[in-house]
Amino acid sequence: MMKLLVLGATGGIGREIVRQAAERNHEVTAFVRAPERLKSIGARFGVIQGDPLSSAELARAIEDQDAILSGFGPRVPIAKTDSNLLHRFGVALSEAMRKVGLRRAVIVSTAFLFKDSILPPTNLVGRLFFPNMVADATEMESFFQKSGLDWTLVRPPRLTNGRRRNRYRVREGHLPGFGFTISRADVAAFMIRAAENRAFIQKVVGISN
């Protein structure tokens, strides 16, 4: 059993992390701005209300945790006020982790950052249609890659609400070929197992169905 703090727990991936981690008998705590949005999750877990962009509030929340699982990200369509949301989040979380001494984090990013992906052409699509997200996610990843922490950056392609299949494909440093989609449930399953197994430390991982 691990003590897991879930960030972005009110989003699609975050809800799946909370649900699945509780099913696996981990001690789960959701750190959220709006706890009332978690009422529909049928699982046992703790809740801490706070601001994921505040390093001080994050530091208090992550004390005594074994790992952080983050599905945090901007809501689509992205508001102008959220144009550098991931950048600010990366700064706050990396500072909080160093302050407390917690090293392990598994963090969702985006497949738009895979420049060598041709089928699908993720980086081209990202730069054409989501340039602000590409720039913001790049900044966030940079903070963790330079932090010295035990991070894993998970880059999924288009997310779906499909069921958990547990037959996803994983490729270190690249998106799996023809990796067009993956369910939020399978992303959550991979993230939990990566925390449990301490797999892919300081690695960028592509994942798809």
C-alpha positions in Angstrom: 0.0 0.0 0.0 1.2 3.5 -0.9 0.2 7.0 0.2 -0.8 8.7 -3.0 -1.6 12.4 -3.5 -3.7 13.0 -6.6 -3.6 16.4 -8.4 -6.2 17.3 -10.9 -8.5 14.9 -9.3 -11.7 16.5 -10.6 -10.7 15.9 -14.2 -11.2 12.8 -16.3 -7.8 11.2 -15.7 -7.7 12.4 -12.0 -11.1 10.8 -11.2 -9.9 7.5 -12.7 -6.6 7.7 -10.7 -8.6 8.2 -7.5 -11.0 5.4 -8.2 -8.5 2.8 -9.4 -5.9 3.6 -6.7 -8.5 3.2 -4.0 -9.5 -0.2 -5.6 -5.9 -1.2 -5.3 -6.0 -0.4 -1.6 -3.8 2.6 -1.7 -4.3 5.4 0.8 -5.5 8.1 -1.6 -5.8 11.8 -1.0 -7.2 14.2 -3.6 -5.9 17.8 -3.5 -8.5 20.0 -5.2 -9.9 23.5 -5.3 -13.5 22.3 -5.4 -14.1 19.1 -3.3 -17.8 19.1 -4.0 -17.0 18.0 -7.6 -15.7 14.7 -6.2 -19.0 13.5 -4.7 -19.8 11.2 -7.6 -16.7 9.1 -7.2 -17.6 5.8 -5.5 -14.4 5.2 -3.6 -12.9 5.9 -0.2 -10.3 8.6 -0.3 -9.3 11.7 1.6 -9.6 15.3 0.4 -7.5 18.4 1.0 -8.8 21.6 -0.4 -6.1 23.9 -1.8 -4.6 25.7 -4.8 -2.4 23.5 -7.0 -0.5 26.7 -8.1 0.6 27.5 -4.6 3.9 25.8 -3.6 3.2 26.5 0.0 -0.2 24.8 0.0 1.2 21.9 -2.1 4.1 21.5 0.3 1.7 21.1 3.3 -0.4 18.5 1.3 2.5 16.3 0.2 4.1 15.8 3.5 4.1 12.1 4.4 3.0 11.0 0.9 4.9 8.4 -1.0 4.2 9.7 -4.5 2.2 12.3 -6.5 0.0 11.4 -9.4 -1.0 14.4 -11.5 -3.7 14.6 -14.1 -3.7 18.4 -13.7 -4.2 20.5 -16.8 -6.2 23.3 -18.4 -9.8 22.8 -19.4 -10.5 22.9 -23.1 -11.1 25.3 -24.7 -8.2 27.0 -22.9 -9.0 30.4 -21.4 -6.6 33.2 -21.9 -6.0 33.3 -18.2 -4.8 29.7 -18.3 -2.3 30.2 -21.2 0.6 29.5 -18.8 -1.2 27.3 -16.4 1.1 24.3 -16.8 4.2 26.5 -16.5 3.0 27.9 -13.1 2.0 24.4 -12.0 5.4 23.0 -12.8 7.2 25.7 -10.8 4.9 25.3 -7.8 5.0 21.5 -7.6 8.7 21.1 -8.2 9.5 23.7 -5.5 7.1 22.1 -3.1 8.6 18.6 -3.7 12.1 19.9 -3.1 11.1 21.7 0.0 9.4 18.6 1.6 11.9 16.1 0.2 9.3 14.0 -1.7 10.9 12.8 -4.9 8.4 10.7 -6.8 5.8 12.1 -9.2 4.0 10.7 -12.3 2.7 13.6 -14.4 0.4 13.8 -17.4 1.7 15.9 -20.3 0.8 15.7 -24.0 1.8 13.8 -27.1 1.9 17.1 -29.0 5.5 17.3 -27.8 6.7 14.2 -29.7 8.4 15.9 -32.6 9.3 12.6 -34.4 5.7 11.3 -34.5 4.5 11.0 -38.1 1.5 8.7 -37.8 -0.2 10.5 -36.1 1.6 13.9 -36.8 1.2 15.0 -33.2 3.7 17.8 -33.0 2.5 19.3 -36.3 -1.1 19.2 -35.1 -0.2 20.7 -31.8 1.8 23.6 -33.3 -0.9 24.4 -35.9 -4.0 24.2 -33.6 -2.8 24.3 -30.0 0.5 26.3 -30.1 -0.1 27.8 -26.6 -0.6 24.4 -25.1 2.6 23.1 -26.7 4.6 26.0 -25.4 3.1 25.7 -21.9 3.6 21.9 -21.6 7.2 22.3 -22.9 7.9 24.8 -20.1 6.3 22.5 -17.5 8.3 19.5 -18.6 11.5 21.5 -18.5 11.1 22.3 -14.9 10.7 18.7 -13.9 13.5 17.5 -16.2 15.9 20.0 -14.6 14.7 19.3 -11.0 16.6 16.2 -10.2 13.4 14.7 -8.9 12.2 11.1 -9.7 9.6 12.3 -12.3 7.9 10.4 -15.0 6.2 12.4 -17.8 3.3 10.6 -19.5 2.4 11.9 -23.0 -0.9 10.5 -24.2 -2.5 11.3 -27.6 -6.3 12.1 -27.9 -8.1 11.0 -24.8 -11.4 9.1 -24.8 -13.9 8.1 -22.1 -13.6 4.4 -23.1 -13.4 1.6 -20.5 -10.1 0.4 -19.0 -8.7 -2.3 -21.2 -5.2 -2.8 -19.6 -3.9 -3.5 -23.1 -2.3 -0.1 -23.7 1.1 0.2 -25.5 4.0 2.1 -23.9 7.2 3.4 -25.6 9.9 5.3 -23.8 10.8 8.6 -25.5 8.3 8.1 -28.4 4.6 7.7 -29.1 3.7 4.1 -30.1 3.1 3.8 -33.9 -0.4 4.7 -35.0 -1.1 5.8 -31.4 -4.1 8.0 -32.2 -6.1 7.6 -28.9 -6.1 6.2 -25.4 -8.8 6.0 -22.7 -8.4 8.2 -19.6 -8.9 5.0 -17.6 -5.9 3.3 -19.2 -3.7 6.4 -18.7 -4.7 6.3 -15.0 -3.9 2.5 -14.8 -0.4 3.1 -16.3 0.3 6.0 -13.9 -0.6 4.0 -10.8 1.5 1.0 -11.9 4.5 3.3 -12.7 4.2 4.7 -9.1 4.0 1.2 -7.6 6.9 -0.2 -9.6 9.0 2.9 -9.6 9.2 2.4 -13.4 10.4 5.0 -16.0 12.1 7.3 -13.5 13.3 10.4 -15.2 11.8 9.2 -18.4 9.3 10.6 -20.9 6.8 8.0 -21.9 4.4 7.7 -24.9 1.3 5.6 -24.2 -1.7 4.7 -26.5 -4.3 2.0 -27.1 
